[in-house]
Amino acid sequence: MAESQEKEQPRRRQARGERRIAQLLEAAASVFCTTGYTAASTNAIAREAGVSPGTLYQFFPNKEAIAIELGDRLMHEMRDTFGEALAPVDPATPLEEAVGTAVDRFIAFNCDHPVFFALMHGPDIPGHMAEEHDALHATLLTRVEGLLSSLLPDSPPADLTRTAHMCLGLYKAGLELVLGHEGAERDAYVQELKHVLIRYLEPLVGDRPGRAEDSGAEVATAR
């Protein structure tokens, strides 16, 4: 019995520590979104978390360490998100569906974690996060190219890379507008972003199975 209790105590301390870290990271996310990384302070993060600065320093030596831990967790989750969102699609998939599904997944992630945009696209990315973000961007670009290759099977690799860069650039520009609005207006900007991407890709995709016009023509013929 005594031995069992001794084993449980470290587990409980570890669980309490994990809860405290999660609490501090949540508070840091709120502060970084409100003030930006540069203007944020450990005192402000501790105050947001409802703990003393001394408690914060038990887990993190400074705000850079907090931002790096937060960024690492978010980038890991982001990789899972684009792994699901950017899988190659059936060539017969309508362009509107392929674009809409990918955009919806990424918008949901960024709306759930606005601090990701605040940290990764701010003027002062802390520590090694810039390198991590560059690696994430490169992987993301590769996945976008993979998705596009299923929609544009005859395109040369250089063209796919250029198109992928354009799609990412358009998405990032639209994302800033999306995050700057709420409610119905945010939904409207998401729809506008989808329209921009679809209109850009339509001439490149050309005549192929699954195009909305083809589906519409088939329905009209059936009638």
C-alpha positions in Angstrom: 0.0 0.0 0.0 2.7 2.5 1.0 4.7 1.7 -2.1 1.6 2.3 -4.3 1.1 5.6 -2.7 4.7 6.6 -3.3 4.3 5.9 -7.0 1.1 7.9 -7.2 2.6 11.0 -5.7 5.0 11.8 -8.6 2.2 11.1 -11.1 -0.1 13.6 -9.3 2.7 16.2 -9.2 3.4 15.6 -12.9 -0.3 16.0 -13.7 -0.6 19.2 -11.7 2.5 20.5 -13.5 1.0 19.7 -16.9 -2.2 21.5 -16.0 -0.2 24.5 -14.8 1.8 24.6 -18.0 -1.4 24.4 -20.1 -2.9 27.3 -18.0 0.2 29.4 -18.6 0.3 28.7 -22.3 -3.4 29.6 -22.6 -2.7 32.8 -20.8 0.3 33.6 -23.0 -1.7 33.0 -26.1 -4.3 35.5 -25.0 -1.6 38.1 -24.1 0.4 37.6 -27.4 -2.9 38.1 -29.4 -3.7 41.2 -27.5 -0.4 43.0 -27.3 1.8 41.1 -29.7 4.9 39.1 -28.7 7.3 42.1 -28.5 5.2 44.1 -26.0 4.1 41.1 -23.9 5.8 40.5 -20.5 6.0 37.5 -18.1 4.2 39.7 -15.5 1.2 40.2 -17.9 1.1 36.4 -18.7 1.2 35.5 -15.0 -1.6 38.1 -14.3 -3.7 36.6 -17.1 -3.1 33.1 -15.7 -4.0 34.2 -12.2 -0.7 33.2 -10.7 2.3 34.9 -9.3 5.4 35.6 -11.4 7.3 33.3 -9.2 5.0 30.4 -10.1 5.5 31.2 -13.8 9.3 31.1 -13.4 9.0 27.6 -11.9 8.1 26.4 -15.4 9.5 28.9 -17.8 12.6 31.1 -17.4 11.3 33.9 -19.7 8.6 34.8 -22.3 10.7 33.4 -25.2 10.6 30.0 -23.6 6.9 30.3 -23.3 6.5 31.3 -26.9 8.7 28.5 -28.1 6.8 25.9 -26.2 3.5 27.3 -27.4 4.8 27.6 -31.0 6.1 24.0 -31.0 2.7 22.6 -29.8 0.8 24.7 -32.4 3.1 23.7 -35.2 2.7 20.0 -34.3 -1.1 20.5 -34.5 -0.8 22.4 -37.7 1.1 19.6 -39.3 -1.7 17.2 -38.4 -4.2 19.7 -39.8 -2.6 20.0 -43.2 -1.9 16.3 -43.3 -5.7 15.8 -43.3 -6.6 18.9 -45.4 -4.1 18.5 -48.2 -4.3 14.8 -49.0 -4.4 14.1 -52.8 -7.9 14.0 -54.1 -9.7 12.0 -56.7 -9.2 13.8 -60.1 -13.0 13.8 -60.5 -13.5 15.9 -57.4 -15.1 19.2 -58.2 -12.6 22.1 -57.8 -15.0 23.9 -55.5 -15.1 20.9 -53.2 -11.3 20.4 -53.1 -10.6 24.1 -52.4 -13.5 24.5 -50.0 -12.4 21.5 -47.9 -8.8 22.6 -47.6 -9.7 26.2 -46.8 -12.3 25.2 -44.2 -9.8 23.1 -42.3 -7.1 25.7 -42.2 -9.5 28.5 -41.3 -10.9 26.4 -38.5 -7.3 25.9 -37.1 -6.4 29.6 -37.4 -9.7 30.7 -35.9 -9.3 28.3 -33.0 -5.6 29.4 -32.5 -5.3 33.0 -33.5 -2.0 33.2 -31.6 -0.4 31.0 -34.3 -0.9 33.9 -36.8 0.2 36.5 -34.2 3.5 34.6 -33.5 4.4 33.3 -36.9 3.6 36.4 -38.9 4.5 39.0 -36.4 7.6 41.2 -36.8 9.7 39.4 -34.1 9.5 35.6 -34.2 11.2 34.4 -31.1 14.1 31.9 -30.8 14.4 29.0 -33.2 10.7 29.4 -34.2 11.7 31.2 -37.4 13.6 28.1 -38.6 10.8 25.8 -37.5 8.3 28.0 -39.3 10.4 27.9 -42.5 10.5 24.1 -42.3 6.7 24.0 -41.7 6.2 26.3 -44.7 8.4 24.1 -46.9 6.4 21.0 -45.9 3.1 22.8 -46.4 4.2 23.9 -49.9 5.1 20.3 -50.8 1.6 19.2 -49.6 -0.1 21.9 -51.6 1.9 20.8 -54.7 0.7 17.2 -54.0 -2.9 18.3 -53.9 -2.5 20.4 -57.0 -0.8 17.6 -58.9 -4.0 15.5 -58.5 -6.0 18.4 -60.0 -3.3 19.4 -62.6 -1.7 16.0 -63.5 -0.1 17.3 -66.7 1.5 20.4 -65.2 5.4 20.5 -65.1 6.9 20.5 -61.6 8.0 24.1 -61.9 4.5 25.2 -62.8 3.1 23.3 -59.8 5.6 24.9 -57.4 4.7 28.4 -58.8 1.0 27.7 -58.5 1.4 26.4 -54.9 3.3 29.5 -53.9 0.5 31.7 -55.4 -2.2 29.7 -53.6 -0.3 30.0 -50.2 0.2 33.7 -50.8 -3.5 34.3 -51.6 -4.5 32.3 -48.6 -2.3 34.2 -46.2 -3.5 37.5 -47.5 -7.1 36.4 -47.1 -6.5 34.9 -43.7 -5.5 38.2 -42.2 -8.8 39.7 -43.4 -10.7 36.7 -42.0 -9.1 36.9 -38.6 -9.8 40.7 -38.5 -13.6 40.1 -38.6 -16.1 38.0 -36.6 -19.5 36.4 -37.1 -21.3 36.7 -40.4 -18.7 39.1 -41.8 -15.9 36.6 -41.1 -17.9 33.9 -42.9 -18.3 36.3 -45.9 -14.5 36.8 -46.1 -14.0 33.0 -46.0 -16.3 32.7 -48.9 -14.5 35.5 -50.8 -11.2 33.7 -50.2 -12.6 30.5 -51.6 -13.8 32.4 -54.7 -10.4 34.0 -55.2 -8.6 30.6 -55.1 -11.2 28.9 -57.3 -11.2 31.7 -59.9 -7.4 31.6 -60.0 -7.3 27.8 -60.4 -10.2 27.4 -62.8 -8.3 28.4 -66.0 -5.4 26.2 -65.0 -7.5 23.2 -64.3 -9.5 23.7 -67.6 -11.9 21.0 -68.8 -11.8 18.0 -66.5 -14.2 15.6 -64.8 -15.9 17.1 -61.8 -16.0 20.7 -62.9 -19.1 22.5 -61.6 -20.1 23.5 -65.1 -19.9 19.9 -66.3 -22.0 18.7 -63.4 -24.5 21.5 -64.2 -24.6 20.6 -67.8 -25.3 16.9 -67.0 -28.1 17.9 -64.7 -29.6 20.2 -67.4 -29.3 17.4 -70.0 -31.0 14.9 -67.6 -33.9 17.3 -67.2 
